[in-house]
């Protein structure tokens, strides 16, 4: 019984790691978008 419980926990932990990794990738994409928007605004302001 505890063997089943351990395998379920490992699968759940693996899923959490994948989910967290996905969140970091999404965050990096958003930060890159913000960076390019700021660069564009700087060009417009200082033109």
C-alpha positions in Angstrom: 0.0 0.0 0.0 2.8 2.5 0.9 4.5 1.6 -2.4 1.5 2.8 -4.3 1.4 6.0 -2.2 5.1 6.7 -2.9 4.7 6.2 -6.7 1.7 8.6 -6.7 3.7 11.2 -4.7 6.6 10.9 -7.2 4.2 11.4 -10.1 2.6 14.4 -8.4 6.1 15.9 -7.6 7.1 15.4 -11.3 3.9 17.1 -12.4 4.6 20.1 -10.1 8.1 20.5 -11.4 6.8 20.5 -15.0 4.1 23.0 -14.0 6.6 25.3 -12.3 9.0 25.1 -15.3 6.1 26.1 -17.5 5.3 29.1 -15.3 8.9 30.2 -15.4 8.9 30.0 -19.2 5.7 32.0 -19.3 7.2 34.6 -17.0 10.4 34.9 -19.1 8.3 35.4 -22.2 6.2 38.1 -20.5 9.4 39.8 -19.3 10.9 39.8 -22.8 7.6 41.4 -24.1 7.8 44.1 -21.4 11.5 44.7 -22.2 10.7 45.3 -25.9 7.8 47.5 -25.1 9.9 49.7 -22.8 12.6 49.9 -25.5 10.0 51.0 -28.0 8.6 53.6 -25.6 12.1 54.9 -25.0 12.7 55.3 -28.7 9.4 57.2 -29.1 10.0 59.5 -26.1 13.6 60.4 -26.9 13.1 60.8 -30.6 
